Amino acid sequence: MTTIHSGLKRGVSALGKPRRATYVVLTIFVLGSLFPFYWSFLVASRDSGMLTERVPPFLPGGNFFANAARVFDTVPFWKALGNSLLVSGTVTLTTVLFSALAGFAFAKLRFRGRNGLFVFIVVTLAVPTQLGIIPLFMAMSEFGWAGGLQSVIVPNLVTAFGVFWMRQYTVDAVPYELIEAARVDGCSMIRIFWNVCLPAVRPAAAILAMFTFMTSWNDFLWPLVVLDAGNPTVQLALEKLQSGYYVDYSLVLAGTTLATIPILIVFLLLGRQIVAGIMQGAVKG
């Protein structure tokens, strides 16, 4: 018995304490992930001539703020930032809210056609986005929205992936016993969703918000098709920086670095909830 106990103890200790090789591998992956961001900042802090040097420098220069000022002078970058913040923020809020509502309904409510409707939503994930660009542009033109930000916001108020994601998480995160107890206390269904379901699915909502914000912020094709040239988003403004015959990469990467900052801020704001969701899934697994 003592031998078995000591063997289990050694096994738990071996599993619980990572080896030095694990930290080495993780460090390599982290450095490899951060290097593109560092290289972008490195080029943005110098001039494009550094790219032709035989041995490029690996320390930042002192031209970043000058290059950033040139970005704002070359394209309407402030307006592009404001447009992208408005579009991405609105799309993120509505996607999380509507996806959580739909996910709660599909996971915990009983109604006719529930399974068929959910399967239809999942199947739409297999339809390429490019197939809907022409009819969607025609619809936006009929509504008189072509060229305005509403043409970018309204088609993305909710996504099939968001509904699928929230439904799958709600199935396990919200027990039926909590819903029945809330009903006994006289809560309406919308109050059950707001006070019982929404706090329970907060980690999944944070992850969905992060991915939705990134997707909307980085969207290029649809805003390029539907928005006016004088009403750009960040990605369209970056495209204008490299549309000339000669591409100044220090200018382009300075704009790219500025465009990355809001995504990093959103990740820092939602990081705790994202980590909590990942850890909760790991414990369940």
N, C-alpha and C positions, 0 to 999 in steps of 0.2 A: 504493500500500500504506500509505503514511504517512497519507494522507487518510482511508482506511478505519479505521485504528487510532485516529486522533484523534476520528473520528466515534463510534466505539464507546465511547471513553473518556468523551466528553461525554454520551452516552446513559446509561451506567452511573452517572455522577455525577448526572445529572438524576433518575434513578430512585432513587438511594440517599439523596438529600438532600431531605427534605420541604420544601415551600414554607411560607411564613408563614401562608398561608390555611388550610393543613392544621391547624396548631396552633390557629388561631382557632376552626375548626369543632369540633375535638376538645375544646377548652376549654368551648365552649358546651354540648356534649353532656354533659360531666362535671358542669358546674354545674347543668344541667337535671336530671341524675340525682340529684344530692346535695340539691337544694332541698327535695323532700318530707321527707327525713330532718331537715334543718335546721328546716323549718317545724314539724314534729312536736315537736322539742326546744324550739323557741321557745314554742309554746303550752303545753308541759308545764312550762316554767320560769316561767309567769305564771298568771294566773287567766283564766277564760273570758270575762271582760269585755273583754279585748283584741280579741276577735273582732267586737265591736260598734263598735269605734273606727273613725272615718272613715279615719284614717291609722294602720294598725297598726305597732307598733314592729318593728324588724328586728334588735334586739339582745336576747339572752336576759336574763330576769329572774333573781331570786334565790329562786324558790319551787320549784325542781325537786325538791330533797330532801324538802321538806314535802309536795309532791304525791305523791312516791314512797312516803313513809310512809303517806299516806292510802290508796294502792292496797293496801298490805299489810294495812291495818286494815279495808278494805271487803270484800275477797274473800280467800280462802285462797291468796294468790299464791305463797307459798313452796312449798306442796304442788303447785300447778299447775306451777311451774317444775321441781320434782323429777320429777313425772309425765312432763312433756314431754321432759325430758332422758333419762329412762329409756326411754321409747318411741322417741324419735328416734334415740338412740344404738344401741339394740338393733336396730332396723329397718335402720339404716345399715350396721352391721357384717354382719348376716346377708345383706342384699341384695347387698352387694359380694362377699362370699365365695361365696354360691350362684350369683350371676350370673357371676362369674369361672370357677367350676367348669363351669357349663353352657356358657358361651361357649367355653371350651377344648375341651369335648367336641364341640360342634357344629362348631367350626372345624377341629380337627386329628384327630379320631378318626373311624373308619369303622365304622358300625353300621347295621343294618337299620332303615329308617324314619326316618333322620336328617333328610332334607330335608322329609318330610311333617310330622314333629313340629315342626320349626323354623317351617314355614309356619303351622301351627296356633297356635303361640305368638305369632307376629307378628299373626295375624288377631284375636287377643283384644284387641289394642290398640284395635281399632275398636269394641269393645263398651263402651257408656257405663257408668261405675261405678255410677250410680244404679240400674241394672237389677238389680244384685246385692244391694242393701241389705236388702230384705225376706227373701230366703232366707238371706242371711248372718246376719242378726239371729236368725232362727229356729234356725240351726245353733249360734250362740253360746249361745242360751237352752237348747238341748238339752244342750250340754256343761257348763252351769252357769257359764259365763264372763261372762254379761251383767252389766255394771256394773264389771267388773274390767279392769285394764290389759292382761291377756292377750288380751282380745277385740279390742284395737286392734293388738297386736303380731303375733299369729300370722297373721292374714290378709295381712299385709304383709311377711312374711319374705323374699319374693323377688318381683320384678316382671318382667313380660314385656319392658318397655323395657330393664331392666337386662341381661337375657339377650341381647336384640338388640344393645345397645350393646357389650357385652363381646365378643360373637361377631365383630362387624364389626371391632373393633380387633385382636383376636387373630389374625385371618386374615393380616394383614400384619406384625404385630409379632413373631410367633414363627415363625421359619423351620422347615421340616420337618428341615433338616440338624441343628439343635440338638437336636430331639427324638430323631432317630436316633443322634446321638452320645451322648446321655444313656442311651439304651437299650443301646448297646454297652458303656457303663461299668457296666451292671447296675442302673440306677435303675428303681424301680417307677414306675407311672404317676402315683401321688399325689405321689411325690417329684419327678418331672418337672414336675408342675404347680406345686409349691411353690418349687422352686429355679430353674426355667427360665422358666415361663410368668408367674408372679406378678410377679417383678421387671420383666419386659418390659412388662407392661400396667399398671404402677403409675400413669402419668399418667391413663389412662382410668379406672382405679379411683378416683383422687382426684376426678375430675370427677363420676363417678357418685355418690360419697359425698356430695359437696357438694349436688347436686341432690336426692338422696334425703333428706338431713337437712332441707333446706329444705321439701320437700314434706310430710314427716312432721310437721315443726314447725308448719307452717301449716295442716294438715288440720283442718277444722272439722265437716263434715257427719257423717262416720261416728262420731267421738267424741261428738258431740251426740246421736246416736241411741242409742248403746250404753252410754255411761258414766253412772254415777250422778251426781246433782247434787253430792254431797259428795266426788267423786273426779275433779275437772276437770283438763283440760290448760290450757295457757296461753291458747289461743284461746277456750275456754269461759269462762275467768276474765275475759278482755277483754269477752266478750259480756255478762257479768253487770254489768260496770261501766257499760254503756250501756242496761241493761234498764229503768231507772226512767222515770218521767214526765218528769223533767228530766235532761238529759244534761249532765254536767260534762265538757266536752271537755278541759280541762286535766288532769283525772284520767284520762280515757281515753287521751290521748296520752302521759301519763307512763307508764302501763302498757304502751303500745305501744312506747315507747322502751326500756323495760326488757326487753321480749320480743325486741327486735331485737338486743340485745347478744350473746347466744349464737351467732346466725347470723354476726355479724361475726367473732367469735372463731374459729369453724370455718373461715370463709373465709381468715383470716390463717394458720391452721395448715396449710391445704391449698393456699394460694395458689401456692407455688413449684411444686408438682406440676401444678397446673392450668395455669399459664403454660408449663411445660415441655411439657405435652401439646398446648397450642395451637400453640406454636412448632414442635413436631415435625410436627404436621399441616400447618402452613404450608410447612415445608421439603419435605415429601413432595409437596405440591401443586405 
